[in-house]
Structure formats: structure tokens, C-alpha cells
Amino acid sequence: MSAKRKSTDSTQQSLNFKRLRTTTTTKSTQKHHSRPKPIASKQKRTGAQSSLSADQEDDNPKTLHLRIAESTGDIFSAPPSTLLIHACNCEGSWGAGIAKAFKDNYPSAFSTYKAHCATHTPATLIGTSLLIPPNPEKNEHIFIGCVFTSRSKGRKKDSVEAILEATRNAVRELILEEVPKWNLKVKEDEERGEEVGEFWMCKINSGLFGVPWERTREVVEAIQIPKIPKIPGLAERDAGGEDKGIRVISCVSRD
Ligand SMILES: Nc1ncnc2c1ncn2[C@@H]1O[C@H](COP(=O)(O)OP(=O)(O)OC[C@H]2O[C@H](OP(=O)(O)O)[C@H](O)[C@@H]2O)[C@@H](O)[C@H]1O
């Protein structure tokens, strides 16, 4: 994991953009494959390195935004090929709250997350993401997307502002870099497994991490995404084949 990320894309996030909307469509292959490796970011992206400069993104009519669609239900009832986004500490612990439910439902994903934490430091993990593909040996079809939003947990958890900054960087990296990279690889070699389809998450950070849900929602919906690389199966296009989508994250909560 290379040097710590610098949070330079916040100016870009604060710019107002026209919001274009569409929904994502998904298709998944249900083949069984050898266990693919989890994907972690290899380099730190700063705003300056984004594919478009802030001005270009400002004027670019195709600049997209994430949108959160809220509903009640159980996050673990997601359909195959869904990516479940999970707010994690950097200490290798899924000990309470929804983390414990993730550990119980996806023990091999927990082992992958724990091993990732063991080979990195909180300082290099914070604000990054880890895409964990389904474990075909367990006949799983759900992706886990760890977003490292606090260095520690409990009383040592980071401040609300620090968690929000890390959330912005980690969710942007997961959805803008790791998912397209994975889906492109699957397009090139179906032996790698199935493509990521829908994005689901609970009201991350709002329980044990103590961040009001509306604050996290605001940060996630301010994430702009320069035109998503044309990766079939990740977005619907209009009749003209134009991809004009906001990527929708389904936020599923029990209350
Ligand atoms: N089955 C279910 N379906 C849908 N929604 C569900 C649900 N179960 C709970 N929720 C809701 O999901 C939100 C988040 O609630 P949480 O407090 O758990 O997570 P958080 O993101 O605030 O905090 C992360 C730290 O907590 C953990 O604990 P450890 O440090 O490991 O001990 C981690 O590892 C981190 O460190 C709340 O709205 C819950 O109502």
C-alpha cells in the first residue's frame, strides 16, 4: 500500500453539478471459478490525478454523482452479484454491530479483511477500500466492499470529521476504481468470476462510529464520478447508447 492518501478532491466534491439519473442494471454469471484474489488499491489517487481536472469536471455535462436510494429491509437479503459496502476499522476487528453479522455471514471475507489489516498499518489503510470477491468454494455470490473509515474503534474511534473524510475517499475509490477494474478484468477473462452488479449498504458509520446518517449520506452523494469507463452491465444507457447515469447505492436499513 503506497504512501498515505492526501485528501485533495474535496474542492471537486463541493462544486454544484446538474444531476443526471438512471439506474444500474446488472447481470451476473453464475459459474464457479478458482478463488480470485481480493483487490486493494495499489496507488493513492488524489483529486489532481482524477481523469478530468476540476474545471473540466465542472463543465462536463457527463459528470455523474452517486445517489443513495433508501429502503427498509435486511442487507443480507441482497441478490447475487451485489456488492455490500461495509464501514470498517483498520484493526482487523468485526466484533460488534453489523460487522459481527458480516463476520457470521461471510467468515472467509472476514479472514481476507483481517489478513489485509495484518499486512498494513492504520495510517496506510485509512480512506482506502478492499474489494473482496465471492468465495466460490462456499457457493457465495456476494461481493464485500470494505471501506476503511476509522483507524480504530470504540472509544478510540476517529472524529466524525475524520470518518467523513475517510468515507469520501474510500467509497470513491471502491466505486470509481476497484469495481470498474474488477468488471473490466471479468470482461476480459470470465474465469476470474462474476461482475459486480448492484451496490447495497446499511447506514454506515451511524451506529458504533457515532456519525449522524445524514452527514455520511451527504458526503457519499457529493462524490462525483467522471464519465464511467464504458463497461457493459454496469449502467443502463438511453436509446442512443449514451451512458448518462448516476450510480445508485441502495441503502437498506432495518428501521
Ligand atoms: N442486518 C442489518 N441490516 C441492515 N442494517 C443493519 C443490520 N444490522 C445493523 N444494521 C444497521 O447498520 C448501521 C450501522 O451500525 P453499526 O454500529 O453496526 O456500524 P457502524 O458503521 O456505525 O460502526 C462500524 C464499527 O462497528 C463495528 O464494530 P467493532 O469495532 O468491530 O466492534 C465495525 O467493525 C466498526 O468498527 C446501523 O444503522 C444499524 O442499525
The ligand as a MOL file (V3000), in Angstrom:
LIG
                    3D

  0  0  0     0  0            999 V3000
M  V30 BEGIN CTAB
M  V30 COUNTS 40 43 0 0 0
M  V30 BEGIN ATOM
M  V30 1 N -28.7350 -6.8150 9.3060 0
M  V30 2 C -28.7940 -5.4600 9.1370 0
M  V30 3 N -29.3630 -4.9630 8.0070 0
M  V30 4 C -29.4050 -3.6330 7.8060 0
M  V30 5 N -28.8970 -2.7310 8.6760 0
M  V30 6 C -28.3280 -3.1930 9.8090 0
M  V30 7 C -28.2420 -4.5710 10.1010 0
M  V30 8 N -27.5960 -4.7020 11.3000 0
M  V30 9 C -27.3140 -3.4560 11.7490 0
M  V30 10 N -27.7570 -2.5480 10.8530 0
M  V30 11 C -27.6290 -1.0730 10.8980 0
M  V30 12 O -26.3480 -0.7350 10.3740 0
M  V30 13 C -25.9670 0.5770 10.8270 0
M  V30 14 C -24.5050 0.5520 11.2300 0
M  V30 15 O -24.3910 0.1240 12.5710 0
M  V30 16 P -23.0300 -0.3850 13.2580 0
M  V30 17 O -22.9480 0.2990 14.5650 0
M  V30 18 O -23.0190 -1.8520 13.2620 0
M  V30 19 O -21.8240 0.0670 12.3330 0
M  V30 20 P -21.0230 1.4470 12.2150 0
M  V30 21 O -20.7440 1.5790 10.7600 0
M  V30 22 O -21.6800 2.6040 12.9300 0
M  V30 23 O -19.6690 1.1450 13.0290 0
M  V30 24 C -18.6690 0.3500 12.4520 0
M  V30 25 C -17.8020 -0.2130 13.5720 0
M  V30 26 O -18.5560 -1.1340 14.3150 0
M  V30 27 C -18.0590 -2.4780 14.1150 0
M  V30 28 O -17.6670 -2.9190 15.3310 0
M  V30 29 P -16.2910 -3.4100 16.0030 0
M  V30 30 O -15.4430 -2.2370 16.0360 0
M  V30 31 O -15.8050 -4.4730 15.0870 0
M  V30 32 O -16.5850 -3.9370 17.3660 0
M  V30 33 C -17.1000 -2.3660 12.9460 0
M  V30 34 O -16.0500 -3.2930 12.9880 0
M  V30 35 C -16.6230 -0.9620 13.0190 0
M  V30 36 O -15.5250 -0.8460 13.8820 0
M  V30 37 C -26.9640 0.8980 11.9470 0
M  V30 38 O -27.9090 1.8070 11.4410 0
M  V30 39 C -27.6190 -0.4460 12.2600 0
M  V30 40 O -28.9440 -0.2740 12.7270 0
M  V30 END ATOM
M  V30 BEGIN BOND
M  V30 1 1 1 2
M  V30 2 1 2 3
M  V30 3 2 2 7
M  V30 4 2 3 4
M  V30 5 1 4 5
M  V30 6 2 5 6
M  V30 7 1 6 7
M  V30 8 1 6 10
M  V30 9 1 7 8
M  V30 10 2 8 9
M  V30 11 1 9 10
M  V30 12 1 10 11
M  V30 13 1 11 12
M  V30 14 1 11 39
M  V30 15 1 12 13
M  V30 16 1 13 14
M  V30 17 1 13 37
M  V30 18 1 14 15
M  V30 19 1 15 16
M  V30 20 2 16 17
M  V30 21 1 16 18
M  V30 22 1 16 19
M  V30 23 1 19 20
M  V30 24 2 20 21
M  V30 25 1 20 22
M  V30 26 1 20 23
M  V30 27 1 23 24
M  V30 28 1 24 25
M  V30 29 1 25 26
M  V30 30 1 25 35
M  V30 31 1 26 27
M  V30 32 1 27 28
M  V30 33 1 27 33
M  V30 34 1 28 29
M  V30 35 2 29 30
M  V30 36 1 29 31
M  V30 37 1 29 32
M  V30 38 1 33 34
M  V30 39 1 33 35
M  V30 40 1 35 36
M  V30 41 1 37 38
M  V30 42 1 37 39
M  V30 43 1 39 40
M  V30 END BOND
M  V30 END CTAB
M  END
